[in-house]
Amino acid sequence: MEDLSVFTTVDSLQDWLNINRCDQKVSLVPTMGALHHGHIELVRSAFSHSKIVVVSIFVNPAQFNNEQDLNRYPRTLKQDAALLKTVGNVVIFAPTVGEIYPKEFTKIDLELGVLDKVMEGLYRPGHFKGVLNVVHRLFEIVKPDYGLFGVKDFQQLTVIKYMAQTLDVGVKIISCDTVREKSGLASSSRNNLLSVSDMQKASIIIDTLQFAKKIVSKFEPEQVIGLAKDHFSKGELKLEYLTIVNPKTLEELKYWVPGSRMCIAAYCSGVRLIDNIELLEDAEIS
């Protein structure tokens, strides 16, 4: 297999794309690096949509509320490139902050309403504005036909879909199912911070989501939330939020709608973990 193409500047990446794109489709998988097999499944899916796959590796300062968290975030480009090489001849875009946010950069200020005021938005104010700006900027640079994002970050996925539609960016957003560890825990770079014992304790998250899915036919959303919280309390993790939301508006539900989704955030030995599950499909609503 050929060595992967790694670009660190906008001009060099665009020059390569201008020469090699021709009439071929291009997929973009935006990441912050520290890649794991969840990212790799996104890349595999991207290759099913196009021959050219660009993986951006950029730790975006605009989406961090805490500078210490930003500084602690792992930068593992060499290892990431080695992992990507096992999938295919990926094009890596690993820009500096100055390349993504040059002096002439103008922020987009899209009103998100409820979308960034609940769940992650409530506990991480400004986070999604940072996400939208970097994703929009990457779309401008790469001009992909497809953008691939994981369902694990469901709120982020919803916000990006809203941005893509509202601003008519010309990119089809592809959502990819959550990749899980053998225990059921959602794959995440943060899992590397957990001990074997912590991983076992963290399984209460998926246990709670699956418990909720089993009882949806018997109760309304508010009751399911209460019972799910009781179930979660049998474990040792600290709950930040657990809610059932409308999959499009993210508003908390009082009555079931198609695609009703339970979302959760919790701390395990100080490590913040998130997950979600679809509770009801269309056919399940009477």
CYANA upper distance limits for C-alpha pairs under 8 A (distance plus 0.5 A):
  1 MET  CA     88 GLY  CA      8.44
  1 MET  CA     89 ASN  CA      7.93
  2 GLU  CA     89 ASN  CA      7.42
  3 ASP  CA     85 LYS  CA      8.25
  3 ASP  CA     89 ASN  CA      7.97
  4 LEU  CA     81 ALA  CA      8.02
  4 LEU  CA     85 LYS  CA      7.24
  4 LEU  CA     89 ASN  CA      6.19
  4 LEU  CA     90 VAL  CA      6.54
  4 LEU  CA     91 VAL  CA      6.81
  4 LEU  CA     92 ILE  CA      7.77
  5 SER  CA     89 ASN  CA      8.32
  5 SER  CA     90 VAL  CA      7.56
  5 SER  CA     91 VAL  CA      5.60
  5 SER  CA     92 ILE  CA      6.55
  6 VAL  CA     91 VAL  CA      6.72
  6 VAL  CA     92 ILE  CA      5.15
  6 VAL  CA     93 PHE  CA      6.45
  6 VAL  CA     94 ALA  CA      7.55
  7 PHE  CA     12 SER  CA      6.81
  7 PHE  CA     13 LEU  CA      6.16
  7 PHE  CA     91 VAL  CA      8.32
  7 PHE  CA     92 ILE  CA      6.64
  7 PHE  CA     93 PHE  CA      5.41
  7 PHE  CA     94 ALA  CA      6.56
  7 PHE  CA     95 PRO  CA      7.74
  8 THR  CA     12 SER  CA      7.93
  8 THR  CA     13 LEU  CA      8.10
  8 THR  CA     93 PHE  CA      6.40
  8 THR  CA     94 ALA  CA      5.38
  8 THR  CA     95 PRO  CA      4.82
  8 THR  CA     96 THR  CA      7.39
  9 THR  CA     13 LEU  CA      6.89
  9 THR  CA     93 PHE  CA      8.30
  9 THR  CA     94 ALA  CA      8.28
  9 THR  CA     95 PRO  CA      6.17
  9 THR  CA     96 THR  CA      8.16
  9 THR  CA     99 GLU  CA      6.74
 10 VAL  CA     14 GLN  CA      6.59
 10 VAL  CA     95 PRO  CA      7.96
 10 VAL  CA     99 GLU  CA      6.96
 10 VAL  CA    141 ILE  CA      7.24
 11 ASP  CA     15 ASP  CA      6.49
 12 SER  CA     16 TRP  CA      6.79
 13 LEU  CA     17 LEU  CA      6.72
 13 LEU  CA     93 PHE  CA      7.65
 13 LEU  CA    142 VAL  CA      8.40
 14 GLN  CA     18 ASN  CA      6.45
 14 GLN  CA    141 ILE  CA      7.64
 14 GLN  CA    142 VAL  CA      7.44
 15 ASP  CA     19 ILE  CA      6.87
 16 TRP  CA     20 ASN  CA      6.57
 17 LEU  CA     21 ARG  CA      5.66
 17 LEU  CA    142 VAL  CA      8.40
 18 ASN  CA     22 CYS  CA      7.70
 21 ARG  CA     25 LYS  CA      7.79
 21 ARG  CA     26 VAL  CA      7.94
 21 ARG  CA     52 ILE  CA      8.08
 24 GLN  CA     50 SER  CA      7.77
 24 GLN  CA     51 LYS  CA      7.54
 24 GLN  CA     52 ILE  CA      7.88
 25 LYS  CA     49 HIS  CA      8.17
 25 LYS  CA     50 SER  CA      5.62
 25 LYS  CA     51 LYS  CA      7.24
 25 LYS  CA     52 ILE  CA      7.18
 25 LYS  CA    144 PRO  CA      7.94
 25 LYS  CA    145 ASP  CA      6.51
 26 VAL  CA     50 SER  CA      6.07
 26 VAL  CA     51 LYS  CA      7.39
 26 VAL  CA     52 ILE  CA      5.44
 26 VAL  CA     53 VAL  CA      6.37
 26 VAL  CA     54 VAL  CA      7.91
 26 VAL  CA    143 LYS  CA      8.47
 26 VAL  CA    144 PRO  CA      5.47
 26 VAL  CA    145 ASP  CA      5.90
 26 VAL  CA    146 TYR  CA      7.10
 27 SER  CA     46 ALA  CA      6.33
 27 SER  CA     47 PHE  CA      8.20
 27 SER  CA     49 HIS  CA      7.64
 27 SER  CA     50 SER  CA      6.58
 27 SER  CA     52 ILE  CA      6.86
 27 SER  CA     53 VAL  CA      5.32
 27 SER  CA     54 VAL  CA      6.64
 27 SER  CA    144 PRO  CA      5.86
 27 SER  CA    145 ASP  CA      6.42
 27 SER  CA    146 TYR  CA      5.14
 27 SER  CA    147 GLY  CA      6.35
 27 SER  CA    148 LEU  CA      7.88
 28 LEU  CA     46 ALA  CA      8.00
 28 LEU  CA     53 VAL  CA      6.41
 28 LEU  CA     54 VAL  CA      5.33
 28 LEU  CA     55 VAL  CA      6.37
 28 LEU  CA     56 SER  CA      7.95
 28 LEU  CA    142 VAL  CA      8.04
 28 LEU  CA    144 PRO  CA      6.47
 28 LEU  CA    146 TYR  CA      6.70
 28 LEU  CA    147 GLY  CA      5.40
 28 LEU  CA    148 LEU  CA      6.87
 29 VAL  CA     42 LEU  CA      7.54
 29 VAL  CA     43 VAL  CA      7.22
 29 VAL  CA     46 ALA  CA      7.99
 29 VAL  CA     53 VAL  CA      7.97
 29 VAL  CA     54 VAL  CA      6.77
 29 VAL  CA     55 VAL  CA      5.28
 29 VAL  CA     56 SER  CA      6.89
 29 VAL  CA    147 GLY  CA      6.56
 29 VAL  CA    148 LEU  CA      5.78
 29 VAL  CA    149 PHE  CA      7.48
 30 PRO  CA     55 VAL  CA      6.33
 30 PRO  CA     56 SER  CA      5.36
 30 PRO  CA     57 ILE  CA      7.29
 30 PRO  CA    135 VAL  CA      7.88
 30 PRO  CA    138 LEU  CA      8.41
 30 PRO  CA    147 GLY  CA      8.33
 30 PRO  CA    148 LEU  CA      8.06
 30 PRO  CA    149 PHE  CA      8.20
 31 THR  CA     35 LEU  CA      8.41
 31 THR  CA     39 HIS  CA      8.38
 31 THR  CA     55 VAL  CA      7.48
 31 THR  CA     56 SER  CA      6.14
 31 THR  CA     57 ILE  CA      5.63
 31 THR  CA     58 PHE  CA      7.00
 31 THR  CA     59 VAL  CA      8.44
 32 MET  CA     56 SER  CA      7.99
 32 MET  CA     57 ILE  CA      5.45
 32 MET  CA     58 PHE  CA      5.21
 32 MET  CA     59 VAL  CA      5.17
 32 MET  CA     60 ASN  CA      7.58
 33 GLY  CA     57 ILE  CA      5.51
 33 GLY  CA     58 PHE  CA      7.17
 33 GLY  CA     59 VAL  CA      7.69
 33 GLY  CA     74 PRO  CA      8.17
 33 GLY  CA     75 ARG  CA      7.15
 33 GLY  CA     76 THR  CA      7.15
 33 GLY  CA     77 LEU  CA      7.37
 33 GLY  CA     80 ASP  CA      7.12
 34 ALA  CA     74 PRO  CA      6.62
 34 ALA  CA     75 ARG  CA      6.99
 34 ALA  CA     76 THR  CA      6.18
 34 ALA  CA     77 LEU  CA      8.15
 34 ALA  CA     80 ASP  CA      6.96
 34 ALA  CA    189 SER  CA      6.64
 35 LEU  CA     39 HIS  CA      6.42
 35 LEU  CA     40 ILE  CA      8.02
 35 LEU  CA     80 ASP  CA      6.22
 35 LEU  CA     83 LEU  CA      8.24
 35 LEU  CA    189 SER  CA      7.29
 36 HIS  CA     40 ILE  CA      7.03
 36 HIS  CA    187 SER  CA      7.86
 36 HIS  CA    188 SER  CA      7.50
 36 HIS  CA    189 SER  CA      6.98
 37 HIS  CA     41 GLU  CA      6.71
 37 HIS  CA    179 VAL  CA      8.04
 37 HIS  CA    187 SER  CA      7.82
 38 GLY  CA     42 LEU  CA      7.15
 38 GLY  CA    178 THR  CA      7.76
 38 GLY  CA    179 VAL  CA      5.65
 38 GLY  CA    180 ARG  CA      8.12
 38 GLY  CA    187 SER  CA      6.30
 38 GLY  CA    188 SER  CA      7.75
 39 HIS  CA     43 VAL  CA      6.93
 40 ILE  CA     44 ARG  CA      6.69
 40 ILE  CA     83 LEU  CA      8.49
 40 ILE  CA     84 LEU  CA      7.55
 40 ILE  CA     87 VAL  CA      7.79
 41 GLU  CA     45 SER  CA      6.61
 41 GLU  CA    179 VAL  CA      8.11
 42 LEU  CA     46 ALA  CA      6.64
 42 LEU  CA    148 LEU  CA      7.04
 42 LEU  CA    149 PHE  CA      7.63
 42 LEU  CA    150 GLY  CA      7.70
 42 LEU  CA    176 CYS  CA      7.10
 43 VAL  CA     47 PHE  CA      6.89
 43 VAL  CA     53 VAL  CA      7.92
 43 VAL  CA     55 VAL  CA      8.29
 43 VAL  CA     87 VAL  CA      7.99
 44 ARG  CA     48 SER  CA      7.20
 44 ARG  CA     87 VAL  CA      7.26
 45 SER  CA     49 HIS  CA      7.38
 45 SER  CA    176 CYS  CA      8.25
 46 ALA  CA     50 SER  CA      6.84
 46 ALA  CA     53 VAL  CA      6.90
 46 ALA  CA    146 TYR  CA      8.45
 46 ALA  CA    148 LEU  CA      7.34
 47 PHE  CA     51 LYS  CA      6.31
 47 PHE  CA     52 ILE  CA      7.76
 47 PHE  CA     53 VAL  CA      6.97
 49 HIS  CA    146 TYR  CA      8.25
 52 ILE  CA     90 VAL  CA      7.76
 52 ILE  CA     91 VAL  CA      7.99
 53 VAL  CA     90 VAL  CA      6.01
 53 VAL  CA     91 VAL  CA      6.54
 54 VAL  CA     90 VAL  CA      6.60
 54 VAL  CA     91 VAL  CA      5.12
 54 VAL  CA     92 ILE  CA      6.27
 54 VAL  CA     93 PHE  CA      7.36
 54 VAL  CA    142 VAL  CA      8.46
 55 VAL  CA     90 VAL  CA      7.37
 55 VAL  CA     91 VAL  CA      6.65
 55 VAL  CA     92 ILE  CA      5.49
 55 VAL  CA     93 PHE  CA      6.61
 56 SER  CA     92 ILE  CA      6.33
 56 SER  CA     93 PHE  CA      5.04
 56 SER  CA     94 ALA  CA      6.39
 57 ILE  CA     77 LEU  CA      8.19
 57 ILE  CA     92 ILE  CA      7.69
 57 ILE  CA     93 PHE  CA      6.60
 57 ILE  CA     94 ALA  CA      5.39
 57 ILE  CA     95 PRO  CA      7.94
 58 PHE  CA     94 ALA  CA      6.42
 58 PHE  CA     95 PRO  CA      6.94
 58 PHE  CA     96 THR  CA      8.03
 59 VAL  CA     70 LEU  CA      8.29
 59 VAL  CA     73 TYR  CA      8.16
 59 VAL  CA     75 ARG  CA      8.43
 60 ASN  CA     64 PHE  CA      7.96
 60 ASN  CA     97 VAL  CA      8.17
 60 ASN  CA    130 GLY  CA      8.20
 60 ASN  CA    131 VAL  CA      8.44
 60 ASN  CA    134 VAL  CA      7.64
 61 PRO  CA     70 LEU  CA      7.03
 61 PRO  CA    130 GLY  CA      8.39
 62 ALA  CA    127 HIS  CA      7.81
 62 ALA  CA    129 LYS  CA      8.40
 62 ALA  CA    130 GLY  CA      5.01
 62 ALA  CA    131 VAL  CA      7.80
 62 ALA  CA    134 VAL  CA      8.44
 63 GLN  CA    126 GLY  CA      7.50
 63 GLN  CA    127 HIS  CA      4.98
 63 GLN  CA    128 PHE  CA      7.21
 63 GLN  CA    129 LYS  CA      7.80
 63 GLN  CA    130 GLY  CA      4.84
 63 GLN  CA    131 VAL  CA      6.29
 64 PHE  CA     69 ASP  CA      7.60
 64 PHE  CA     70 LEU  CA      6.63
 64 PHE  CA    127 HIS  CA      6.91
 64 PHE  CA    130 GLY  CA      8.43
 65 ASN  CA     69 ASP  CA      8.46
 65 ASN  CA    124 ARG  CA      7.06
 65 ASN  CA    125 PRO  CA      7.91
 65 ASN  CA    126 GLY  CA      8.05
 65 ASN  CA    127 HIS  CA      7.51
 66 ASN  CA     70 LEU  CA      7.01
 67 GLU  CA     71 ASN  CA      6.68
 68 GLN  CA     72 ARG  CA      6.55
 69 ASP  CA     73 TYR  CA      6.62
 76 THR  CA     80 ASP  CA      6.48
 77 LEU  CA     81 ALA  CA      6.48
 78 LYS  CA     82 ALA  CA      6.85
 79 GLN  CA     83 LEU  CA      6.74
 80 ASP  CA     84 LEU  CA      6.66
 81 ALA  CA     85 LYS  CA      6.62
 81 ALA  CA     92 ILE  CA      8.23
 82 ALA  CA     86 THR  CA      7.48
 83 LEU  CA     87 VAL  CA      7.97
 84 LEU  CA     88 GLY  CA      7.33
 84 LEU  CA     89 ASN  CA      8.47
 84 LEU  CA     90 VAL  CA      7.24
 85 LYS  CA     89 ASN  CA      6.88
 85 LYS  CA     90 VAL  CA      7.53
 95 PRO  CA     99 GLU  CA      6.38
 95 PRO  CA    100 ILE  CA      7.28
 96 THR  CA    100 ILE  CA      7.17
 97 VAL  CA    101 TYR  CA      6.37
 97 VAL  CA    102 PRO  CA      8.40
 98 GLY  CA    102 PRO  CA      5.52
 98 GLY  CA    103 LYS  CA      8.34
100 ILE  CA    134 VAL  CA      7.97
100 ILE  CA    137 ARG  CA      7.51
100 ILE  CA    138 LEU  CA      8.36
101 TYR  CA    105 PHE  CA      6.03
107 LYS  CA    133 ASN  CA      6.86
108 ILE  CA    132 LEU  CA      8.39
108 ILE  CA    133 ASN  CA      6.68
109 ASP  CA    129 LYS  CA      7.93
110 LEU  CA    129 LYS  CA      8.35
110 LEU  CA    163 MET  CA      8.09
112 LEU  CA    116 ASP  CA      6.54
112 LEU  CA    159 VAL  CA      8.14
113 GLY  CA    117 LYS  CA      7.56
114 VAL  CA    118 VAL  CA      6.96
114 VAL  CA    249 THR  CA      7.56
114 VAL  CA    250 LEU  CA      7.49
114 VAL  CA    251 GLU  CA      7.47
115 LEU  CA    121 GLY  CA      8.10
115 LEU  CA    155 GLN  CA      8.01
115 LEU  CA    158 THR  CA      8.35
115 LEU  CA    159 VAL  CA      6.99
115 LEU  CA    249 THR  CA      6.97
115 LEU  CA    250 LEU  CA      6.56
116 ASP  CA    120 GLU  CA      7.82
116 ASP  CA    121 GLY  CA      4.93
116 ASP  CA    122 LEU  CA      7.66
116 ASP  CA    125 PRO  CA      8.33
116 ASP  CA    128 PHE  CA      6.87
116 ASP  CA    159 VAL  CA      8.25
117 LYS  CA    121 GLY  CA      5.21
117 LYS  CA    122 LEU  CA      5.55
117 LYS  CA    125 PRO  CA      8.22
118 VAL  CA    122 LEU  CA      5.34
118 VAL  CA    250 LEU  CA      8.05
118 VAL  CA    251 GLU  CA      8.42
119 MET  CA    123 TYR  CA      7.15
119 MET  CA    241 TYR  CA      7.43
120 GLU  CA    124 ARG  CA      6.13
120 GLU  CA    125 PRO  CA      8.40
120 GLU  CA    127 HIS  CA      8.47
120 GLU  CA    155 GLN  CA      7.97
121 GLY  CA    125 PRO  CA      5.74
121 GLY  CA    126 GLY  CA      7.60
121 GLY  CA    127 HIS  CA      7.10
121 GLY  CA    128 PHE  CA      7.41
126 GLY  CA    130 GLY  CA      7.04
127 HIS  CA    131 VAL  CA      6.90
128 PHE  CA    132 LEU  CA      6.49
128 PHE  CA    156 GLN  CA      7.64
128 PHE  CA    159 VAL  CA      8.03
129 LYS  CA    133 ASN  CA      6.73
130 GLY  CA    134 VAL  CA      6.87
131 VAL  CA    135 VAL  CA      6.62
131 VAL  CA    156 GLN  CA      8.33
132 LEU  CA    136 HIS  CA      6.35
132 LEU  CA    159 VAL  CA      8.25
132 LEU  CA    160 ILE  CA      7.10
132 LEU  CA    163 MET  CA      7.79
133 ASN  CA    137 ARG  CA      6.51
134 VAL  CA    138 LEU  CA      6.61
135 VAL  CA    139 PHE  CA      6.65
135 VAL  CA    160 ILE  CA      8.42
136 HIS  CA    140 GLU  CA      6.79
137 ARG  CA    141 ILE  CA      6.79
138 LEU  CA    142 VAL  CA      6.47
138 LEU  CA    143 LYS  CA      8.28
139 PHE  CA    143 LYS  CA      5.60
139 PHE  CA    144 PRO  CA      6.88
139 PHE  CA    169 VAL  CA      8.17
139 PHE  CA    171 VAL  CA      8.16
143 LYS  CA    171 VAL  CA      8.25
144 PRO  CA    171 VAL  CA      6.81
145 ASP  CA    170 GLY  CA      7.71
145 ASP  CA    171 VAL  CA      5.60
145 ASP  CA    172 LYS  CA      6.71
146 TYR  CA    171 VAL  CA      5.85
146 TYR  CA    172 LYS  CA      5.28
146 TYR  CA    173 ILE  CA      6.39
146 TYR  CA    174 ILE  CA      7.21
147 GLY  CA    171 VAL  CA      6.95
147 GLY  CA    172 LYS  CA      6.69
147 GLY  CA    173 ILE  CA      5.42
147 GLY  CA    174 ILE  CA      6.45
148 LEU  CA    173 ILE  CA      6.52
148 LEU  CA    174 ILE  CA      5.27
148 LEU  CA    175 SER  CA      6.48
148 LEU  CA    176 CYS  CA      7.56
149 PHE  CA    157 LEU  CA      6.92
149 PHE  CA    173 ILE  CA      7.94
149 PHE  CA    174 ILE  CA      6.86
149 PHE  CA    175 SER  CA      5.71
149 PHE  CA    176 CYS  CA      6.64
150 GLY  CA    154 PHE  CA      7.85
150 GLY  CA    157 LEU  CA      7.61
150 GLY  CA    175 SER  CA      6.16
150 GLY  CA    176 CYS  CA      5.30
150 GLY  CA    177 ASP  CA      6.65
150 GLY  CA    178 THR  CA      6.69
151 VAL  CA    157 LEU  CA      7.12
151 VAL  CA    175 SER  CA      6.55
151 VAL  CA    176 CYS  CA      6.26
151 VAL  CA    177 ASP  CA      5.90
151 VAL  CA    178 THR  CA      6.02
152 LYS  CA    177 ASP  CA      7.79
152 LYS  CA    178 THR  CA      5.57
152 LYS  CA    179 VAL  CA      8.49
152 LYS  CA    186 ALA  CA      7.64
152 LYS  CA    274 ILE  CA      8.10
152 LYS  CA    275 ASP  CA      6.28
152 LYS  CA    276 ASN  CA      6.99
153 ASP  CA    157 LEU  CA      6.69
153 ASP  CA    274 ILE  CA      8.21
153 ASP  CA    275 ASP  CA      7.87
154 PHE  CA    158 THR  CA      6.65
154 PHE  CA    276 ASN  CA      7.69
155 GLN  CA    159 VAL  CA      6.68
155 GLN  CA    250 LEU  CA      8.16
156 GLN  CA    160 ILE  CA      6.65
157 LEU  CA    161 LYS  CA      6.65
157 LEU  CA    175 SER  CA      7.91
158 THR  CA    162 TYR  CA      6.73
158 THR  CA    247 PRO  CA      8.23
158 THR  CA    248 LYS  CA      7.26
159 VAL  CA    163 MET  CA      6.74
160 ILE  CA    164 ALA  CA      6.56
161 LYS  CA    165 GLN  CA      6.70
161 LYS  CA    173 ILE  CA      6.95
162 TYR  CA    166 THR  CA      6.41
163 MET  CA    167 LEU  CA      6.30
163 MET  CA    168 ASP  CA      8.32
164 ALA  CA    168 ASP  CA      6.02
164 ALA  CA    169 VAL  CA      5.76
164 ALA  CA    170 GLY  CA      7.83
164 ALA  CA    171 VAL  CA      7.35
164 ALA  CA    172 LYS  CA      8.46
164 ALA  CA    173 ILE  CA      8.20
165 GLN  CA    169 VAL  CA      7.54
178 THR  CA    186 ALA  CA      7.06
178 THR  CA    187 SER  CA      8.08
179 VAL  CA    186 ALA  CA      6.55
179 VAL  CA    187 SER  CA      6.21
180 ARG  CA    184 GLY  CA      5.77
180 ARG  CA    185 LEU  CA      5.91
180 ARG  CA    186 ALA  CA      4.87
180 ARG  CA    187 SER  CA      5.49
181 GLU  CA    185 LEU  CA      5.81
181 GLU  CA    186 ALA  CA      6.78
181 GLU  CA    187 SER  CA      6.45
183 SER  CA    199 MET  CA      8.39
183 SER  CA    200 GLN  CA      7.89
183 SER  CA    203 SER  CA      6.82
184 GLY  CA    203 SER  CA      7.05
184 GLY  CA    206 ILE  CA      6.61
185 LEU  CA    199 MET  CA      8.22
185 LEU  CA    202 ALA  CA      7.44
185 LEU  CA    203 SER  CA      6.28
185 LEU  CA    205 ILE  CA      7.81
185 LEU  CA    206 ILE  CA      6.75
186 ALA  CA    274 ILE  CA      8.49
186 ALA  CA    275 ASP  CA      7.06
187 SER  CA    191 ASN  CA      7.50
188 SER  CA    192 ASN  CA      8.37
190 ARG  CA    194 LEU  CA      7.94
190 ARG  CA    271 VAL  CA      7.55
190 ARG  CA    272 ARG  CA      8.27
190 ARG  CA    273 LEU  CA      8.04
191 ASN  CA    199 MET  CA      8.14
193 LEU  CA    271 VAL  CA      7.69
194 LEU  CA    198 ASP  CA      5.85
194 LEU  CA    199 MET  CA      6.57
194 LEU  CA    268 CYS  CA      8.39
194 LEU  CA    269 SER  CA      8.16
194 LEU  CA    271 VAL  CA      8.03
195 SER  CA    199 MET  CA      6.71
196 VAL  CA    200 GLN  CA      7.01
197 SER  CA    201 LYS  CA      6.85
198 ASP  CA    202 ALA  CA      6.51
198 ASP  CA    268 CYS  CA      7.14
198 ASP  CA    269 SER  CA      7.59
199 MET  CA    203 SER  CA      7.11
201 LYS  CA    235 GLY  CA      7.35
201 LYS  CA    236 GLU  CA      7.10
201 LYS  CA    237 LEU  CA      7.72
201 LYS  CA    268 CYS  CA      8.07
202 ALA  CA    237 LEU  CA      7.55
202 ALA  CA    268 CYS  CA      6.96
203 SER  CA    207 ASP  CA      6.68
204 ILE  CA    208 THR  CA      6.39
204 ILE  CA    232 PHE  CA      6.83
204 ILE  CA    235 GLY  CA      6.48
204 ILE  CA    237 LEU  CA      8.42
205 ILE  CA    209 LEU  CA      6.96
205 ILE  CA    232 PHE  CA      7.67
205 ILE  CA    264 ILE  CA      8.17
205 ILE  CA    266 ALA  CA      8.46
205 ILE  CA    275 ASP  CA      7.95
206 ILE  CA    210 GLN  CA      6.55
206 ILE  CA    275 ASP  CA      8.19
207 ASP  CA    211 PHE  CA      6.51
208 THR  CA    212 ALA  CA      6.72
208 THR  CA    228 ALA  CA      6.42
208 THR  CA    229 LYS  CA      8.38
208 THR  CA    231 HIS  CA      6.72
208 THR  CA    232 PHE  CA      6.22
209 LEU  CA    213 LYS  CA      6.85
209 LEU  CA    228 ALA  CA      8.05
209 LEU  CA    262 MET  CA      7.51
209 LEU  CA    276 ASN  CA      7.63
209 LEU  CA    277 ILE  CA      6.89
210 GLN  CA    214 LYS  CA      6.90
210 GLN  CA    277 ILE  CA      8.44
211 PHE  CA    215 ILE  CA      7.26
211 PHE  CA    228 ALA  CA      7.49
211 PHE  CA    231 HIS  CA      8.39
212 ALA  CA    216 VAL  CA      6.85
212 ALA  CA    224 VAL  CA      6.74
212 ALA  CA    225 ILE  CA      8.24
212 ALA  CA    227 LEU  CA      8.28
212 ALA  CA    228 ALA  CA      6.34
212 ALA  CA    279 LEU  CA      7.95
213 LYS  CA    278 GLU  CA      8.37
213 LYS  CA    279 LEU  CA      5.56
213 LYS  CA    280 LEU  CA      8.24
215 ILE  CA    219 PHE  CA      7.29
215 ILE  CA    224 VAL  CA      7.63
216 VAL  CA    220 GLU  CA      7.58
216 VAL  CA    221 PRO  CA      8.06
216 VAL  CA    224 VAL  CA      7.20
216 VAL  CA    279 LEU  CA      7.62
216 VAL  CA    280 LEU  CA      8.27
219 PHE  CA    223 GLN  CA      6.42
219 PHE  CA    224 VAL  CA      6.60
220 GLU  CA    224 VAL  CA      6.81
220 GLU  CA    254 LYS  CA      7.43
220 GLU  CA    255 TYR  CA      6.69
220 GLU  CA    256 TRP  CA      7.56
221 PRO  CA    225 ILE  CA      6.68
221 PRO  CA    244 ILE  CA      7.12
221 PRO  CA    253 LEU  CA      6.79
221 PRO  CA    254 LYS  CA      6.17
221 PRO  CA    255 TYR  CA      6.68
221 PRO  CA    256 TRP  CA      7.21
222 GLU  CA    226 GLY  CA      6.91
222 GLU  CA    253 LEU  CA      8.10
222 GLU  CA    254 LYS  CA      6.75
223 GLN  CA    227 LEU  CA      6.74
224 VAL  CA    228 ALA  CA      6.40
225 ILE  CA    229 LYS  CA      6.60
225 ILE  CA    242 LEU  CA      7.57
225 ILE  CA    243 THR  CA      6.91
225 ILE  CA    244 ILE  CA      7.65
226 GLY  CA    230 ASP  CA      6.86
227 LEU  CA    231 HIS  CA      6.75
228 ALA  CA    232 PHE  CA      6.59
229 LYS  CA    233 SER  CA      6.64
229 LYS  CA    242 LEU  CA      7.84
230 ASP  CA    234 LYS  CA      7.55
231 HIS  CA    235 GLY  CA      8.39
233 SER  CA    237 LEU  CA      8.27
236 GLU  CA    268 CYS  CA      8.36
237 LEU  CA    266 ALA  CA      6.94
237 LEU  CA    267 TYR  CA      6.22
237 LEU  CA    268 CYS  CA      5.74
237 LEU  CA    269 SER  CA      8.24
238 LYS  CA    266 ALA  CA      5.96
238 LYS  CA    267 TYR  CA      5.55
238 LYS  CA    268 CYS  CA      7.30
239 LEU  CA    264 ILE  CA      8.45
239 LEU  CA    265 ALA  CA      6.92
239 LEU  CA    266 ALA  CA      4.89
239 LEU  CA    267 TYR  CA      6.99
240 GLU  CA    264 ILE  CA      8.07
240 GLU  CA    265 ALA  CA      5.86
240 GLU  CA    266 ALA  CA      5.58
240 GLU  CA    267 TYR  CA      7.82
241 TYR  CA    263 CYS  CA      8.35
241 TYR  CA    264 ILE  CA      6.06
241 TYR  CA    265 ALA  CA      5.89
241 TYR  CA    266 ALA  CA      7.54
242 LEU  CA    262 MET  CA      7.62
242 LEU  CA    263 CYS  CA      6.25
242 LEU  CA    264 ILE  CA      4.93
242 LEU  CA    265 ALA  CA      7.19
243 THR  CA    252 GLU  CA      7.25
243 THR  CA    262 MET  CA      6.07
243 THR  CA    263 CYS  CA      6.01
243 THR  CA    264 ILE  CA      7.14
244 ILE  CA    252 GLU  CA      6.16
244 ILE  CA    253 LEU  CA      6.48
244 ILE  CA    260 SER  CA      7.17
244 ILE  CA    261 ARG  CA      5.91
244 ILE  CA    262 MET  CA      4.74
244 ILE  CA    263 CYS  CA      6.81
245 VAL  CA    249 THR  CA      8.24
245 VAL  CA    250 LEU  CA      5.41
245 VAL  CA    251 GLU  CA      5.73
245 VAL  CA    252 GLU  CA      4.88
245 VAL  CA    253 LEU  CA      5.86
245 VAL  CA    260 SER  CA      6.45
245 VAL  CA    261 ARG  CA      5.94
245 VAL  CA    262 MET  CA      6.89
245 VAL  CA    263 CYS  CA      8.11
246 ASN  CA    250 LEU  CA      5.26
246 ASN  CA    251 GLU  CA      5.92
246 ASN  CA    252 GLU  CA      6.95
246 ASN  CA    253 LEU  CA      6.80
246 ASN  CA    257 VAL  CA      7.40
246 ASN  CA    259 GLY  CA      7.73
246 ASN  CA    260 SER  CA      5.97
246 ASN  CA    261 ARG  CA      7.21
247 PRO  CA    259 GLY  CA      6.42
247 PRO  CA    260 SER  CA      6.45
247 PRO  CA    261 ARG  CA      6.70
256 TRP  CA    260 SER  CA      6.87
256 TRP  CA    280 LEU  CA      8.33
256 TRP  CA    285 ILE  CA      7.93
257 VAL  CA    280 LEU  CA      8.06
257 VAL  CA    282 ASP  CA      8.45
257 VAL  CA    285 ILE  CA      7.85
258 PRO  CA    280 LEU  CA      6.50
258 PRO  CA    281 GLU  CA      5.92
258 PRO  CA    282 ASP  CA      5.23
258 PRO  CA    285 ILE  CA      7.47
259 GLY  CA    278 GLU  CA      6.46
259 GLY  CA    279 LEU  CA      7.28
259 GLY  CA    280 LEU  CA      5.73
259 GLY  CA    281 GLU  CA      5.66
259 GLY  CA    282 ASP  CA      7.23
260 SER  CA    278 GLU  CA      6.47
260 SER  CA    279 LEU  CA      6.07
260 SER  CA    280 LEU  CA      5.94
260 SER  CA    281 GLU  CA      8.07
261 ARG  CA    276 ASN  CA      7.31
261 ARG  CA    277 ILE  CA      6.15
261 ARG  CA    278 GLU  CA      4.88
261 ARG  CA    279 LEU  CA      5.90
261 ARG  CA    280 LEU  CA      7.89
262 MET  CA    276 ASN  CA      5.95
262 MET  CA    277 ILE  CA      6.03
262 MET  CA    278 GLU  CA      6.97
262 MET  CA    279 LEU  CA      7.16
263 CYS  CA    274 ILE  CA      8.08
263 CYS  CA    275 ASP  CA      6.49
263 CYS  CA    276 ASN  CA      4.74
263 CYS  CA    277 ILE  CA      7.27
264 ILE  CA    274 ILE  CA      6.13
264 ILE  CA    275 ASP  CA      6.00
264 ILE  CA    276 ASN  CA      6.58
265 ALA  CA    272 ARG  CA      7.45
265 ALA  CA    273 LEU  CA      6.12
265 ALA  CA    274 ILE  CA      4.85
265 ALA  CA    275 ASP  CA      7.18
266 ALA  CA    272 ARG  CA      6.22
266 ALA  CA    273 LEU  CA      5.93
266 ALA  CA    274 ILE  CA      7.05
267 TYR  CA    271 VAL  CA      5.71
267 TYR  CA    272 ARG  CA      4.98
267 TYR  CA    273 LEU  CA      6.58
268 CYS  CA    272 ARG  CA      7.01
268 CYS  CA    273 LEU  CA      7.86
280 LEU  CA    284 GLU  CA      6.47
280 LEU  CA    285 ILE  CA      7.70
281 GLU  CA    285 ILE  CA      7.80
